[in-house]
Amino acid sequence: MLDEYVHTALRHGAAGFLLKDASAEEMLTAVRSAARGEAMLSPKATRRLLRHFMGSDPARSEAERRLSVLTGKEREVLIAVGGGLSNAGIAAALHMSEATVKAHVSRILAKLSITNRVQAAILAHQAGLL
């Protein structure tokens, strides 16, 4: 519930947010900060906001979940694919044959139920690998 109050207040232009347990000194500091055009959040509200924003990207969470089926080597290949490398470039960078790269790319596409390298790169980007 607190998260909703903080988000709503900030969205509507509040210069800060203090909790009921804020001391008189904290309130005075907050008012002075707001008068200078600065933001002021209570430490507890700041922690909650950070926790919310650090872990709340549903697209990233879904992409990470989907990529969890890949092996470490497949992830390396996926990152190289996302970097725009050709099969030959990936083979050279990861010290493997082109045939092995092709096999890894095929398995990646199959495991992720996607049809091309562009979709793979987009998914890697959404997951924060690129």
Secondary structure, DSSP 8 states (H G I E B T S, - for coil): -HHHHHHHHHHTT-SEE--TT--HHHHHHHHHHHHTT--EE-HHHHHHHHHHHHS--HHHHHHHHHHTTS-HHHHHHHHHHHTT--HHHHHHHHT--HHHHHHHHHHHHHHHT--SHHHHHHHHHHTT--
